[in-house]
């Protein structure tokens, strides 16, 4: 009975770890009002994003020394910049693909890559936690959606540049907002205080509301 309980617990933890990312990918995919992307490419972008967790984790070993510059600088430059740049490396091949011919396509691929990254990262956090169900719960409502929103803005801006005829991508415009918001979110949680958590929640809510207007603009592909 004890073994069965342990197996059921592991299965449940796995489900609650991957469900938020998959649910959000499904939601963003079905918001495509124009021409839905090939499902196989969306799946590949999700898996590709997940794989980039490993080089990000390796690079963060070296950027951990930035903590001497202060927690805010470290969270923005040592964590957020690393992770968002890794997501961009995973995303670029899908933005460059001929199938990405609408601004909302960039959102589909951007969120899929980011949520693939977030889902694998989520598994590591949840299974490594002392209270895994608590961690799975707050990450489902905060961290995973935050990653998806960063991918949304990144993908939209990259697709907008591509369809606007840009010869080369402006990485500053693609990465600035995702890195800043991701870094601030991490910093607020780092404060380990009630006000810090409230600020992190408020940041996600504001970012989510802002994303709704970006989605609407993407349907008409305004550049």
C-alpha positions in Angstrom: 0.0 0.0 0.0 2.9 2.4 0.8 4.5 1.8 -2.5 1.2 2.3 -4.3 0.7 5.6 -2.4 4.2 6.8 -3.4 3.6 5.9 -7.1 0.3 7.7 -7.1 1.9 10.7 -5.4 4.7 10.8 -8.0 2.1 10.6 -10.9 0.0 13.3 -9.4 3.0 15.6 -8.9 4.0 15.0 -12.5 0.6 15.9 -13.7 0.3 19.1 -11.6 3.8 20.1 -12.8 3.2 19.7 -16.5 -0.5 20.6 -16.7 -0.2 24.4 -16.4 2.3 24.7 -19.3 0.3 22.4 -21.6 -3.0 24.1 -20.8 -1.5 27.5 -21.6 0.0 26.2 -24.9 -3.4 24.9 -25.8 -5.0 28.2 -25.0 -2.6 30.4 -27.0 -2.7 27.9 -29.9 -6.5 28.1 -30.1 -6.5 31.9 -30.0 -5.1 31.9 -33.5 -8.0 33.4 -35.5 -6.2 33.5 -38.8 -4.4 30.3 -39.9 -3.4 27.9 -37.1 0.2 26.8 -37.1 1.1 23.2 -37.9 0.6 21.3 -34.7 3.8 19.3 -35.2 5.8 22.5 -35.2 4.1 23.8 -32.1 5.0 20.5 -30.3 8.6 20.7 -31.6 8.9 24.3 -30.3 7.6 23.2 -26.9 10.2 20.4 -26.7 12.9 22.6 -28.1 12.2 25.2 -25.4 12.4 22.5 -22.7 15.8 21.4 -23.9 17.3 24.8 -23.5 16.8 24.6 -19.7 20.1 22.6 -19.6 22.4 25.2 -21.2 20.6 27.9 -19.2 21.3 26.1 -16.0 24.9 25.6 -17.0 25.4 29.2 -17.8 23.8 30.3 -14.6 26.6 28.5 -12.7 28.9 31.2 -14.0 26.6 34.2 -13.8 25.9 33.3 -10.1 29.0 35.4 -9.3 26.9 38.5 -10.3 25.2 38.2 -6.9 28.0 40.4 -5.5 26.5 43.3 -7.4 23.2 43.0 -5.5 20.1 40.8 -5.7 18.3 43.0 -8.2 21.2 43.1 -10.7 21.8 39.4 -10.2 18.2 38.5 -10.9 18.0 40.6 -14.0 21.5 40.0 -15.5 22.4 36.6 -13.9 19.1 34.8 -14.2 16.5 36.6 -16.4 18.8 37.6 -19.2 20.3 34.1 -19.4 17.0 32.3 -19.5 15.3 34.7 -21.9 18.3 34.7 -24.2 18.2 30.9 -24.2 14.6 31.0 -25.1 15.4 33.3 -27.9 18.0 30.9 -29.3 15.3 28.2 -29.2 12.7 30.4 -30.7 14.6 32.0 -33.6 14.5 28.9 -35.9 10.7 28.9 -35.7 10.4 32.7 -36.3 12.7 32.2 -39.3 10.5 29.4 -40.7 8.3 30.1 -43.6 5.3 29.0 -41.6 5.7 32.0 -39.4 3.9 34.4 -41.7 1.6 36.3 -39.3 2.3 38.3 -36.2 0.2 35.9 -34.0 2.4 33.1 -35.2 5.2 34.6 -33.3 3.1 34.5 -30.2 2.2 30.9 -30.8 5.9 29.9 -31.1 7.1 32.3 -28.4 4.7 31.0 -25.8 5.3 27.3 -26.8 9.0 27.7 -26.4 8.8 29.6 -23.2 6.2 27.2 -21.7 8.3 24.2 -22.7 11.2 25.8 -20.8 8.9 26.6 -17.9 7.4 23.1 -17.8 10.7 21.3 -17.5 12.0 23.8 -15.0 8.8 23.3 -13.1 9.4 19.6 -12.8 12.8 20.2 -11.3 11.5 22.7 -8.8 8.4 20.7 -7.7 10.2 17.3 -7.3 13.1 19.0 -5.5 10.8 20.8 -3.0 10.2 19.9 0.6 6.5 20.8 0.1 6.0 19.9 -3.6 2.3 20.5 -3.8 2.6 24.0 -2.4 5.4 24.8 -4.8 3.4 23.3 -7.7 0.4 25.4 -6.8 2.0 28.9 -6.6 4.2 28.2 -9.7 1.1 27.1 -11.6 -0.5 30.6 -11.0 2.7 32.7 -11.1 5.9 31.4 -12.5 4.6 29.3 -15.4 2.2 32.0 -16.7 5.0 34.6 -16.3 7.3 32.5 -18.5 4.6 32.2 -21.1 3.9 36.0 -21.1 7.6 36.7 -21.6 7.5 34.3 -24.6 4.4 36.1 -25.9 6.1 39.5 -26.0 9.3 38.1 -27.3 7.6 36.1 -30.1 5.3 39.0 -31.1 8.2 41.5 -31.4 10.4 39.1 -33.4 7.5 38.2 -35.8 6.7 41.9 -36.1 10.3 42.7 -37.0 10.4 39.9 -39.5 7.2 40.8 -41.3 8.2 44.4 -41.2 11.1 43.6 -43.5 13.9 43.9 -40.9 17.2 42.6 -42.3 18.5 41.7 -38.8 16.7 41.3 -35.5 16.9 44.0 -32.9 17.6 41.8 -29.8 17.3 44.8 -27.5 13.7 45.3 -28.5 13.0 41.5 -28.4 14.6 40.9 -25.0 14.3 44.1 -23.0 10.7 43.7 -21.7 10.9 40.0 -21.0 14.2 40.3 -19.2 13.1 43.3 -17.2 9.8 41.8 -16.1 11.3 38.4 -15.4 14.1 39.9 -13.4 11.7 42.1 -11.3 9.4 39.1 -10.7 12.3 37.0 -9.4 13.5 39.9 -7.3 10.1 40.5 -5.7 9.9 36.8 -4.7 13.5 36.9 -3.5 12.4 39.5 -0.9 10.6 36.7 0.9 8.0 39.0 2.3 4.2 39.5 1.9 4.7 42.8 0.0 7.2 41.1 -2.3 4.6 38.3 -3.1 1.9 40.9 -3.7 4.2 42.9 -6.0 5.0 39.7 -8.0 1.3 38.9 -8.3 0.5 42.5 -9.4 3.3 42.3 -12.0 1.9 39.1 -13.5 -1.6 40.6 -13.6 -0.5 43.8 -15.3 1.7 41.9 -17.7 -1.3 39.6 -18.5 -3.6 42.5 -19.1 -1.0 44.1 -21.4 -0.7 40.9 -23.3 -4.4 41.0 -24.3 -3.8 44.2 -26.3 -0.8 42.7 -27.9 -2.8 39.7 -29.0 -5.5 41.9 -30.5 -2.8 43.9 -32.4 -1.3 40.7 -33.6 -4.5 39.6 -35.3 -4.3 42.5 -37.7 -0.4 42.3 -37.7 0.1 46.0 -37.1 3.7 46.9 -37.5 
